[in-house]
Amino acid sequence: SDLTDHVDPDSPAYGALVEMKRVEPSFSLTEFLGGAKQAYEMILVAFEKGDLTPVRPFLSPEVAAAFDSAIAARAQAGQTTDVQFLGTRETSLAAAEYDPANASAELSVRLVGEMIVATRDAAGNVVDGDAKAPRKQRDTWTFEREMGAADPNWRLVATGG
């Protein structure tokens, strides 16, 4: 039921998830989705604040580099960001892939977050977002991990809208 609560048993994702559980019987999709929700909040807030230090271990080098570049561009423009995360409204599995050759698992998650974000210029004027009104942010994030590995952490390997 851990799988069928989230995925149609006739879907390709279901087959991939069954293979993941075969390699790592303790894998729980429900727990993974809860962790993805927490990671989403932590990573988004770290990105908006411009400091990836606490979340860097959960980012692939490519994702970290893309985030670093965006943060550097904001800093170079003299911009700062105020952020208040209000919560994740939706967390659902979008896709699952498993490669038995290297035990590599990829899970894509649809996330809808709500937050207040305001980007300010050097003079303190809001140049993007709204300091008072919440906005919904819709993303699909892909996490990767080697099933059966000693490290239980998943890494964010792709982001998309």
Secondary structure as UniProt FT lines:
FT   TURN            2..6
FT   TURN            9..10
FT   HELIX           12..23
FT   TURN            25..26
FT   HELIX           29..49
FT   TURN            53..55
FT   HELIX           56..58
FT   HELIX           61..76
FT   TURN            77..78
FT   STRAND          80..99
FT   TURN            100..103
FT   STRAND          104..120
FT   TURN            122..123
FT   STRAND          126..129
FT   STRAND          135..146
FT   TURN            147..148
FT   STRAND          155..160
//
